[in-house]
Amino acid sequence: MHSLLRSLSRPFASSVRLLCAATLLLVAPAPLVAQEQAAEGHAAQSSDAPVDIITPHITDGHHMEIPWPNSHLAKEIELPRWAPVHIGPLEVDLSPTKHVVFMLLSATIVALVLITAGNVSQKQHATLGHTKGFAGAIEAMALYLRNEVVLPNVGHHGEAFVPFGLTLFFFILTMNLFGMLPWGATATGNVSVTAALAIITAIVVEVAGIRANGLGYLNTIFYWNKDLPFVMRVIMFVVMSPVEMVGKISKPFALTIRLFANMTAGHIVLLALIGLIFTFKSYVIAPVPVLMATAISMLELFVAFLQAFIFTLLASVFIGQIREAHH
């Protein structure tokens, strides 16, 4: 097990590229209304109105902040705008947005950290017999996810799903943590991003079901039970098939809303707490909201890990359920 990171480096890198690329494709066609709102928000920020330091962490747009040595320690830059791509009557804007940039950064960092940790782990095991330092911490996290989260829930012969589970966890975790940086943004606070992750997970779940159960898996979707008399078979098909389809849709929907709502809520609470200072127009009460905001920030750090863990756990559970559908 000590060489887990090394053995998973190639499939893990492939999973990162696939997950990020699919997410970008699903997120790219942003609604025009959202783009207009982002433009209006940018115009408002450039005016003399009070600067909002909270909501930029969860809102998307074609501009972002970078560290800069000035009085605000930040500089706003415009992201490149590309001509829309026309697919029949559909117009798709593939211009990079702030959340797309942070998704790419997250995918790059995750791939570099995990693959580097795997190589370091291999060398340390060859020379010391064990892994230590940062590589040891990453290996411990990977082993825990593999042995306690993915394999027990996916079931027998579930090794092929370990890279996917690790990719989900570290990719979501990194995006969550980026939202806690002063110049960062929480890409998982965008419902399009969480929906894309949920859709990708749903596709993996359905493919896993077909591979494990063959074409007989379709009976679990359309509820065609050959053991029943023909009349009852038709009645159950008409009654239960819609119920089964609702169940199929509800799982990715739950994954989407859970991650989106939890990652957005913390920033909204912070905005409300800091806003108390300006609502009462007094700095006398400032210590109380600041202390409460600090506590919420510490809770957000925990939530960043928790939500990545829950998403990975539920994805593993859904895969395990569908692979055992014939029971």
C-alpha positions in Angstrom: 0.0 0.0 0.0 2.9 2.3 0.5 3.2 2.8 -3.3 -0.4 3.7 -3.7 0.3 7.3 -4.9 2.9 6.1 -7.4 0.6 3.4 -8.8 -2.3 5.8 -9.2 -0.3 8.7 -10.6 -1.1 8.0 -14.3 -4.9 7.2 -13.9 -5.1 10.1 -11.4 -3.6 12.6 -13.8 -6.0 11.3 -16.5 -8.9 11.7 -14.1 -7.9 15.2 -13.3 -7.7 16.2 -17.0 -11.0 14.5 -17.8 -12.8 16.0 -14.8 -11.5 19.5 -15.4 -12.1 19.4 -19.1 -15.6 18.1 -18.8 -16.4 20.6 -16.1 -15.1 23.4 -18.2 -17.2 22.3 -21.2 -20.3 22.1 -19.0 -19.7 25.4 -17.3 -18.5 27.4 -20.3 -22.0 28.2 -21.8 -22.8 30.7 -19.1 -26.2 32.4 -19.3 -26.2 35.9 -20.8 -28.1 37.2 -17.8 -25.3 36.0 -15.5 -22.7 37.7 -17.7 -24.6 40.9 -17.7 -24.9 40.8 -13.9 -21.2 40.2 -13.6 -20.5 43.2 -15.9 -22.9 45.4 -13.8 -21.1 44.2 -10.6 -17.8 45.1 -12.2 -19.0 48.6 -13.1 -20.3 49.1 -9.6 -17.0 48.2 -8.1 -15.1 50.6 -10.4 -17.4 53.5 -9.2 -17.1 55.4 -5.9 -19.5 52.9 -4.2 -18.2 51.0 -1.1 -16.0 48.1 -2.1 -17.5 44.6 -1.5 -14.8 42.3 -0.2 -17.0 39.2 0.4 -19.2 38.5 -2.5 -16.4 38.5 -5.1 -15.3 35.2 -3.5 -18.5 33.5 -4.8 -19.6 35.6 -7.8 -18.2 34.9 -11.2 -17.0 37.5 -13.8 -14.5 38.3 -16.5 -12.2 40.1 -14.1 -10.2 38.9 -11.1 -7.8 40.2 -8.4 -4.1 39.4 -8.2 -1.7 40.3 -5.4 -0.1 43.7 -6.0 2.2 45.9 -3.9 -0.1 48.9 -3.5 -2.3 50.3 -0.7 -4.9 47.6 -1.3 -2.4 44.9 -1.8 -4.4 43.8 -4.9 -4.9 44.7 -8.5 -7.9 44.0 -10.7 -7.2 42.5 -14.1 -9.5 41.8 -17.0 -9.6 38.3 -18.4 -9.4 37.9 -22.2 -12.7 37.9 -24.1 -13.0 35.6 -27.1 -15.5 35.6 -29.9 -18.5 33.3 -29.2 -18.6 29.9 -30.8 -21.8 29.3 -32.9 -23.2 25.7 -32.8 -26.3 26.0 -35.0 -28.6 28.5 -33.3 -26.7 28.2 -30.0 -24.1 30.8 -29.2 -21.5 29.6 -26.7 -19.2 32.0 -24.9 -15.9 30.1 -24.1 -14.1 33.2 -22.7 -12.4 32.3 -19.4 -14.0 33.6 -16.3 -12.7 33.9 -12.7 -14.1 30.5 -11.7 -12.7 28.8 -14.8 -9.3 30.2 -14.0 -9.5 28.9 -10.4 -10.7 25.5 -11.7 -7.6 25.3 -13.9 -5.4 26.3 -11.1 -6.9 23.7 -8.8 -6.5 21.0 -11.4 -2.9 21.9 -12.0 -2.0 22.1 -8.3 -3.7 18.8 -7.5 -2.0 17.0 -10.3 1.4 18.4 -9.4 1.1 17.8 -5.7 -0.3 14.2 -6.0 2.1 13.1 -8.7 5.1 14.7 -6.9 4.0 13.1 -3.6 3.8 9.8 -5.3 7.4 10.1 -6.7 8.8 11.3 -3.3 6.9 8.5 -1.5 8.5 5.9 -3.8 12.0 7.2 -3.2 11.6 7.5 0.5 10.3 3.9 0.7 13.2 2.7 -1.3 15.7 4.5 1.0 14.0 4.8 4.4 11.4 2.1 4.3 8.6 4.6 5.1 7.2 8.0 4.0 7.6 11.1 6.0 6.9 14.8 5.7 4.3 16.3 3.3 4.4 13.2 1.1 3.6 11.0 4.1 0.6 13.2 4.9 -0.7 13.0 1.3 -0.2 9.3 1.3 -2.1 8.9 4.6 -5.0 10.9 3.2 -5.0 8.8 0.0 -4.9 5.6 1.9 -7.7 6.6 4.2 -9.9 7.6 1.2 -9.1 4.4 -0.6 -9.6 2.0 2.4 -12.3 3.7 4.3 -14.4 5.6 1.8 -14.1 4.3 -1.8 -13.5 0.5 -1.5 -16.0 -0.2 1.3 -18.8 1.6 -0.6 -18.0 0.7 -4.2 -17.6 -3.0 -3.3 -15.6 -5.8 -4.7 -13.1 -5.1 -7.5 -13.5 -1.4 -6.9 -9.9 -0.4 -7.4 -10.7 1.1 -10.8 -12.8 3.8 -9.0 -10.1 4.8 -6.5 -8.5 7.4 -8.9 -11.9 8.9 -9.6 -12.7 9.2 -5.9 -9.3 10.7 -5.1 -9.7 13.2 -8.0 -13.1 14.3 -6.7 -11.9 14.8 -3.2 -8.7 16.7 -3.9 -10.1 18.7 -6.8 -13.1 19.9 -4.8 -11.0 20.5 -1.7 -8.6 22.7 -3.6 -11.4 24.8 -5.1 -13.0 25.2 -1.7 -9.7 26.3 -0.1 -9.0 28.9 -2.9 -12.2 30.7 -1.7 -10.6 31.4 1.6 -7.6 33.3 0.2 -7.8 37.1 0.1 -7.6 37.1 -3.7 -9.2 33.8 -4.3 -12.7 32.7 -5.4 -14.8 29.7 -4.5 -15.5 28.0 -7.8 -17.7 25.5 -5.9 -19.9 28.5 -5.0 -21.1 28.5 -8.6 -24.0 26.2 -9.2 -22.8 25.6 -12.8 -19.6 24.1 -11.4 -21.3 21.9 -8.8 -23.8 20.8 -11.4 -21.0 19.8 -13.8 -19.3 17.8 -11.1 -22.6 16.1 -10.3 -23.4 15.3 -13.9 -19.9 13.8 -14.4 -20.4 11.7 -11.3 -23.9 10.6 -12.6 -22.3 9.5 -15.9 -19.7 7.5 -14.0 -22.4 5.9 -11.9 -24.5 4.9 -14.9 -21.5 3.5 -16.8 -20.5 1.6 -13.7 -24.0 0.1 -13.5 -23.9 -1.0 -17.2 -20.4 -2.5 -16.9 -21.3 -4.4 -13.7 -24.7 -5.7 -14.7 -24.8 -5.6 -18.5 -27.9 -4.7 -20.4 -30.0 -6.2 -17.6 -29.2 -3.0 -15.7 -31.8 -1.3 -17.9 -34.5 -3.2 -15.9 -33.6 -1.0 -12.9 -34.4 2.1 -14.9 -37.6 1.1 -16.6 -38.6 -1.5 -14.0 -39.4 -4.4 -16.3 -39.7 -7.4 -14.0 -39.9 -10.6 -16.0 -40.9 -12.6 -12.9 -44.3 -10.8 -12.8 -47.4 -11.7 -15.0 -47.5 -9.6 -18.2 -50.4 -7.4 -17.0 -48.7 -6.7 -13.6 -45.5 -6.2 -15.5 -47.0 -3.4 -17.7 -48.7 -1.8 -14.7 -45.5 -1.7 -12.6 -43.7 -0.4 -15.7 -46.1 2.5 -16.0 -46.1 3.3 -12.3 -42.6 2.6 -11.2 -40.6 3.8 -14.2 -41.2 7.5 -13.5 -40.4 6.9 -9.8 -37.1 5.3 -10.8 -36.3 8.2 -13.2 -37.0 10.8 -10.4 -34.6 8.8 -8.2 -31.9 9.0 -11.0 -32.3 12.7 -11.3 -32.5 13.5 -7.6 -29.0 12.1 -6.8 -27.0 14.5 -9.0 -29.4 17.3 -8.0 -28.7 16.6 -4.3 -25.0 16.6 -5.0 -25.3 19.9 -6.9 -27.3 21.8 -4.3 -25.5 20.4 -1.2 -22.0 21.5 -2.3 -23.2 24.8 -3.8 -25.2 25.8 -0.8 -22.6 24.9 1.8 -19.8 26.7 0.1 -22.0 29.8 -0.5 -23.5 30.0 2.9 -20.3 30.7 4.8 -19.5 33.8 2.7 -23.0 35.1 3.0 -22.8 34.7 6.8 -19.5 36.6 6.8 -21.0 39.4 4.7 -23.9 39.7 7.1 -21.6 39.8 10.2 -19.2 42.4 8.7 -22.3 44.3 7.5 -23.4 44.8 11.1 -20.6 47.3 11.6 -21.9 49.5 8.8 -25.6 48.9 9.6 -25.1 50.3 13.1 -22.6 52.9 11.7 -20.4 52.4 14.7 -17.0 50.9 15.2 -17.7 50.3 18.9 -19.4 47.0 18.1 -16.7 46.0 15.6 -14.9 43.5 17.9 -18.0 41.3 18.2 -18.7 40.9 14.5 -15.0 40.5 13.8 -14.7 37.7 16.4 -17.8 36.0 15.1 -16.5 36.3 11.5 -13.2 34.7 12.6 -15.1 31.8 14.1 -17.1 31.4 11.0 -13.9 31.4 8.9 -12.5 28.6 11.0 -15.7 26.7 10.5 -15.5 27.3 6.8 -12.0 25.7 6.8 -13.6 22.6 8.3 -16.5 22.7 5.9 -14.1 22.9 2.9 -12.7 19.5 3.9 -16.1 18.1 5.0 -17.9 18.9 1.8 -15.1 17.4 -0.4 -15.3 14.3 1.8 -19.1 14.1 1.6 -19.2 14.5 -2.2 -16.6 11.7 -2.6 -18.4 9.5 -0.1 -21.8 9.9 -1.8 -20.3 9.4 -5.2 -18.8 6.1 -3.9 -22.1 5.1 -2.3 -24.0 5.7 -5.6 -21.5 3.7 -7.6 -21.7 0.8 -5.1 -25.5 0.9 -5.1 -25.7 0.7 -8.9 -23.1 -2.0 -9.2 -25.1 -4.2 -6.8 -28.4 -3.3 -8.5 -29.1 -6.9 -9.5 -29.5 -7.8 -5.8 
